[in-house]
Amino acid sequence: MGGFVADKQVPSIIVQLDMRFQGEALTEMVGLQKEFKIFSGRHTLASAAALLDLAPGGKDRRGWFLFLNGLKKVPSDVARLNGHDRIISALKKNLEAKSPMQVHFTSHPASATPGVTVTLERPFSYSRTEFLTISAPTGRASGGKSKSA
């Protein structure tokens, strides 16, 4: 992500995403999905992020939207879906489920797994809660900054 967003911004973006899809905020997201179908084939991840104000400020905001749109060129763990559409599909299915799960967002090295992955796991050693975990591939950009998509 750092090729598009300053490295120091990445942790705060992930925290923003996690906070929006966990706890009481998840209930609000379920309602928003039901009413507005935010996560559907009609909207991009960038437009959903802009609508929900899930982006850093300043020049990093544009970079974040470029990163999200770049996921259209990235594979996923589902053969017929690119990374962008995999995330939309996973969030849509989860938010429209009878019992939506909390969502944890993370990243992984593109050299290990080149695509977006969606798994059910317990990502926090201090918690027994199982999360829908969405991980996007990242790599290094020139000049030492990390880059993805």
C-alpha positions in Angstrom: 0.0 0.0 0.0 2.9 2.3 0.7 3.5 3.0 -3.0 0.1 4.6 -3.0 -0.3 5.6 0.7 2.5 6.7 3.1 3.6 3.8 5.2 2.7 5.6 8.4 -0.9 5.8 7.3 -1.4 2.1 6.6 -2.0 1.0 10.3 -4.6 3.8 10.8 -6.5 2.8 7.6 -6.6 -0.8 8.7 -7.9 0.3 12.2 -10.6 2.5 10.5 -11.7 -0.5 8.4 -11.8 -2.8 11.4 -13.7 -0.4 13.6 -16.3 0.1 10.9 -17.0 -3.7 10.6 -16.9 -4.7 14.2 -19.1 -4.3 17.3 -22.0 -1.8 17.2 -20.7 -0.3 13.9 -21.2 -3.7 12.2 -24.9 -3.4 13.1 -25.0 0.0 11.4 -23.2 -1.4 8.4 -25.8 -4.1 8.1 -28.5 -1.5 8.0 -26.7 0.7 5.5 -26.2 -2.4 3.2 -29.8 -3.3 3.5 -31.0 0.2 2.6 -28.3 1.4 0.1 -26.6 -1.8 -1.2 -23.2 -0.2 -0.8 -21.4 -3.4 -1.5 -22.8 -4.5 -4.9 -21.8 -4.6 -8.5 -23.1 -1.1 -8.8 -20.4 0.5 -6.7 -16.6 0.3 -6.6 -14.6 -0.2 -3.4 -13.3 3.4 -3.9 -16.8 4.8 -4.0 -17.9 2.8 -1.0 -14.8 4.0 0.9 -15.5 7.6 0.0 -19.1 7.3 1.0 -18.2 5.7 4.4 -15.2 8.1 4.8 -12.9 5.2 5.1 -9.8 6.9 3.8 -6.9 9.0 5.0 -6.8 12.7 4.3 -4.6 14.8 1.9 -2.6 13.2 -0.9 -2.9 9.8 0.7 -6.6 9.8 0.1 -6.2 9.8 -3.7 -3.5 7.1 -3.3 -5.9 4.9 -1.2 -8.6 5.1 -3.9 -5.9 4.2 -6.6 -4.9 1.2 -4.4 -8.6 0.1 -4.1 -9.2 0.4 -7.9 -5.9 -1.4 -8.5 -7.3 -4.5 -6.8 -9.3 -5.0 -10.1 -6.0 -6.2 -11.6 -5.2 -8.5 -8.7 -6.3 -12.1 -8.5 -8.2 -13.6 -5.6 -8.7 -16.9 -3.9 -11.8 -17.4 -6.1 -10.8 -18.1 -9.7 -13.6 -16.1 -11.3 -13.2 -13.0 -9.2 -10.5 -10.4 -9.2 -9.4 -9.0 -5.8 -11.7 -6.0 -5.9 -14.8 -8.0 -6.7 -13.8 -10.6 -4.2 -13.8 -8.0 -1.4 -17.2 -6.6 -2.5 -18.7 -10.1 -2.8 -17.4 -11.1 0.7 -18.7 -7.9 2.4 -22.0 -8.1 0.6 -22.5 -11.8 1.6 -21.5 -11.1 5.2 -23.6 -8.0 5.7 -26.6 -9.7 4.2 -26.2 -12.9 6.3 -28.5 -13.9 9.1 -25.6 -13.6 11.6 -23.0 -11.2 10.1 -19.4 -11.8 11.3 -17.1 -9.1 12.5 -14.5 -8.3 9.8 -10.8 -8.0 10.2 -8.7 -6.4 7.4 -5.0 -7.1 6.9 -2.4 -7.4 4.3 0.2 -10.0 3.2 3.3 -10.2 1.0 2.3 -10.5 -2.7 5.4 -12.7 -3.1 3.7 -15.3 -0.8 0.2 -15.1 -2.1 -0.5 -12.8 -5.1 -4.2 -12.3 -4.6 -6.8 -11.2 -2.1 -7.8 -13.8 0.4 -10.9 -14.2 2.5 -10.8 -16.6 5.4 -12.5 -17.4 8.7 -10.0 -17.2 11.5 -9.1 -16.0 15.0 -6.5 -13.3 14.1 -6.0 -12.0 17.6 -4.3 -14.2 20.2 -6.2 -12.5 23.0 -9.6 -13.1 21.6 -11.8 -16.2 21.0 -13.8 -14.3 18.4 -13.7 -15.7 14.8 -13.6 -13.0 12.2 -14.1 -12.8 8.5 -10.6 -11.9 7.5 -9.9 -10.0 4.3 -6.2 -9.8 3.3 -4.8 -7.8 0.3 -1.4 -8.5 -1.2 1.3 -5.9 -0.9 4.8 -5.6 -2.2 7.7 -3.1 -2.3 7.8 0.0 -4.5 11.1 1.5 -5.6 12.7 3.8 -3.0 11.9 1.5 -0.1 8.2 2.2 0.1 5.8 -0.7 0.0 3.4 -1.0 -2.9 0.4 -3.1 -3.9 -1.9 -3.6 -6.8 
